[in-house]
């Protein structure tokens, strides 16, 4: 399962709309880097965040998720409370080819500050803005910057296309925009 290089990512983004908007070279002057890298694409986090709160003493239940578990924040940065969590989404919209699986890793700049990013794999033929899970593992408030790099996506090509893609099974998070909360389906 090869990791796809920059020239393949560029071609798929510009000719097939795999990543929109697409930044062809890494931007790094005064920002946490984003854009095309040697073997991946560093995506940006948008300026809308859902930060966990316990004001209403909610219980997190993935089968019966209460939107009151969050407070909404929008702006150039988001402060995540100590030992807390936020959801956000990528600026970029992704369209994953049928023979590709995408995995995500957090940016080292954030990881070195105790800010951990998680994204489940982007399955073959999934499309949408990616919901990003951001954990502040420190005992201090942590700042995350909107419209700057948050994570890197690696594109892995399968030996053959799968029999059933995410699109074929009508996945519940298909074509999501903004932050998508947990769904049963």
Buried (B, 14 or more C-beta within 10 A) or exposed (E): EEEBEBEBBBEBBEEEEBBEEBBEEBBEEEEBBBBBBEBBBBBBBBBBBBBBEEEEEBEEEEEEBEEEBBEEBEEEEBBBBEEBBBBBBBBBBBBBBBBBBBBBBBBEBBEEBBBBBEBEBBBBBBBBBBBBEBBBBBEEEBEBBBBBBBBBBBBBBBEEBBEEBBBEEEBEBBEBEBBBBBEEE
